Amino acid sequence: MPAGPDSAALWDDISAALSAHAGSAPLKPARSISGGSINQACHAESLDGQHYFIKFNAAHLLPMFEAERDGLLELAKPEVIRVPQPICCGQAQGRSWLACEFIEFAHAGSGSERKLGRQLAALHRHSHEQFGGFRDNTIGSTPQLNKSCDNWLDFYRTYRLKYQFDLAVRNGFGSQLQDIGERLMASLEDFFTDYAPKPSLLHGDLWAGNHAYDRAGEPLIFDPAVYYGDREADIAMTELFGGFGHEFYAAYNEAWPLDPGYKVRKGLYNLYHILNHANLFGGGYASQAESMADRLLSEI
């Protein structure tokens, strides 16, 4: 049986890795904290006072943590918005793990949401010569393919919608969802008649649970699914489950106004995430995806 996060042998291995990468002393006993819907997580402190956020999962999911590490590093390159610094990741005692700096969260301060909006717009201005343009990673625990592509519609059709629709069929969600998905994918051009996206650096999974503020009120983003794509996809995700305020959107639009067609296309982008939720969690997400696709076709 794989070791749990409270395993002494596992902590010895992680301590050795942190010592090699960050020069820290051995770790004290850790306390469990929230790590999202698919991981376990702990707040760990070393004997010399260094603090780490460490998340765990099954050993075979090490590539997921390696991609997350690389995604954090990619988001940090433009130096426009704070992300947790990844320290190291590895595999030990039947578990995979990722260690990052620990950041204590606090409430947003005056102007914090506006700052997040401006910083996200600045992040999106960091571009690439092609869409995708980054290593394959995961959305939740679902593989997310990021093959480089010159054409956004080809990329979004093949590596986002088609991948999820095909997975839904394999998961037994039936032919009706597949049929409406095929009609939608054949009609993608109709949503982009007056709009040509550029490859923007995207967080990729920017729902409310993947952003916060530090004790100084500075915004930070984490748990990314990074790739280069249409910036509208990030903004659409912020609207899917709520949690972002008016000041955030106002500041983003002041820094870089959204195209009027975004009001329709946000459903196209959020369909990807609802399909992924259906494939991960089942429940009513498949019928929600079908309704979303049907509504999008009615907009053409």
ChimeraX attribute file (.defattr): number of C-alpha atoms within 10 A of each C-alpha:
attribute: neighborCount
match mode: 1-to-1
recipient: residues
	/A:1	6
	/A:2	14
	/A:3	15
	/A:4	16
	/A:5	22
	/A:6	13
	/A:7	12
	/A:8	12
	/A:9	14
	/A:10	21
	/A:11	22
	/A:12	14
	/A:13	16
	/A:14	23
	/A:15	19
	/A:16	17
	/A:17	19
	/A:18	21
	/A:19	15
	/A:20	12
	/A:21	12
	/A:22	12
	/A:23	13
	/A:24	19
	/A:25	17
	/A:26	20
	/A:27	22
	/A:28	14
	/A:29	14
	/A:30	18
	/A:31	12
	/A:32	15
	/A:33	13
	/A:34	11
	/A:35	15
	/A:36	13
	/A:37	8
	/A:38	11
	/A:39	15
	/A:40	17
	/A:41	22
	/A:42	21
	/A:43	20
	/A:44	22
	/A:45	20
	/A:46	18
	/A:47	12
	/A:48	12
	/A:49	12
	/A:50	16
	/A:51	18
	/A:52	23
	/A:53	22
	/A:54	27
	/A:55	24
	/A:56	24
	/A:57	22
	/A:58	14
	/A:59	16
	/A:60	11
	/A:61	15
	/A:62	19
	/A:63	16
	/A:64	23
	/A:65	23
	/A:66	18
	/A:67	19
	/A:68	22
	/A:69	22
	/A:70	19
	/A:71	25
	/A:72	23
	/A:73	15
	/A:74	19
	/A:75	24
	/A:76	16
	/A:77	11
	/A:78	14
	/A:79	12
	/A:80	17
	/A:81	19
	/A:82	18
	/A:83	23
	/A:84	20
	/A:85	17
	/A:86	21
	/A:87	17
	/A:88	19
	/A:89	23
	/A:90	18
	/A:91	19
	/A:92	16
	/A:93	16
	/A:94	14
	/A:95	20
	/A:96	23
	/A:97	26
	/A:98	24
	/A:99	27
	/A:100	20
	/A:101	17
	/A:102	18
	/A:103	18
	/A:104	10
	/A:105	16
	/A:106	13
	/A:107	13
	/A:108	16
	/A:109	14
	/A:110	9
	/A:111	13
	/A:112	20
	/A:113	25
	/A:114	20
	/A:115	19
	/A:116	27
	/A:117	26
	/A:118	22
	/A:119	22
	/A:120	26
	/A:121	22
	/A:122	19
	/A:123	22
	/A:124	23
	/A:125	17
	/A:126	16
	/A:127	16
	/A:128	16
	/A:129	13
	/A:130	19
	/A:131	27
	/A:132	27
	/A:133	20
	/A:134	20
	/A:135	15
	/A:136	17
	/A:137	24
	/A:138	20
	/A:139	19
	/A:140	20
	/A:141	14
	/A:142	15
	/A:143	13
	/A:144	19
	/A:145	19
	/A:146	23
	/A:147	16
	/A:148	17
	/A:149	18
	/A:150	13
	/A:151	15
	/A:152	20
	/A:153	18
	/A:154	15
	/A:155	21
	/A:156	23
	/A:157	17
	/A:158	15
	/A:159	17
	/A:160	20
	/A:161	23
	/A:162	18
	/A:163	18
	/A:164	26
	/A:165	23
	/A:166	14
	/A:167	18
	/A:168	22
	/A:169	15
	/A:170	11
	/A:171	13
	/A:172	9
	/A:173	18
	/A:174	12
	/A:175	11
	/A:176	12
	/A:177	20
	/A:178	19
	/A:179	12
	/A:180	18
	/A:181	22
	/A:182	16
	/A:183	13
	/A:184	20
	/A:185	18
	/A:186	11
	/A:187	15
	/A:188	19
	/A:189	13
	/A:190	12
	/A:191	18
	/A:192	14
	/A:193	9
	/A:194	10
	/A:195	11
	/A:196	10
	/A:197	14
	/A:198	19
	/A:199	24
	/A:200	26
	/A:201	28
	/A:202	29
	/A:203	27
	/A:204	21
	/A:205	23
	/A:206	22
	/A:207	21
	/A:208	16
	/A:209	15
	/A:210	15
	/A:211	19
	/A:212	21
	/A:213	21
	/A:214	17
	/A:215	13
	/A:216	13
	/A:217	18
	/A:218	20
	/A:219	24
	/A:220	18
	/A:221	23
	/A:222	20
	/A:223	24
	/A:224	26
	/A:225	23
	/A:226	28
	/A:227	28
	/A:228	26
	/A:229	27
	/A:230	20
	/A:231	22
	/A:232	21
	/A:233	23
	/A:234	23
	/A:235	25
	/A:236	21
	/A:237	22
	/A:238	22
	/A:239	18
	/A:240	18
	/A:241	11
	/A:242	11
	/A:243	12
	/A:244	16
	/A:245	13
	/A:246	11
	/A:247	16
	/A:248	19
	/A:249	21
	/A:250	16
	/A:251	21
	/A:252	22
	/A:253	15
	/A:254	13
	/A:255	15
	/A:256	16
	/A:257	12
	/A:258	15
	/A:259	12
	/A:260	10
	/A:261	14
	/A:262	18
	/A:263	12
	/A:264	14
	/A:265	20
	/A:266	19
	/A:267	21
	/A:268	23
	/A:269	22
	/A:270	21
	/A:271	25
	/A:272	21
	/A:273	21
	/A:274	22
	/A:275	25
	/A:276	26
	/A:277	20
	/A:278	22
	/A:279	22
	/A:280	16
	/A:281	11
	/A:282	15
	/A:283	11
	/A:284	11
	/A:285	18
	/A:286	21
	/A:287	17
	/A:288	15
	/A:289	25
	/A:290	20
	/A:291	15
	/A:292	17
	/A:293	21
	/A:294	16
	/A:295	14
	/A:296	20
	/A:297	19
	/A:298	8
	/A:299	10
	/A:300	12
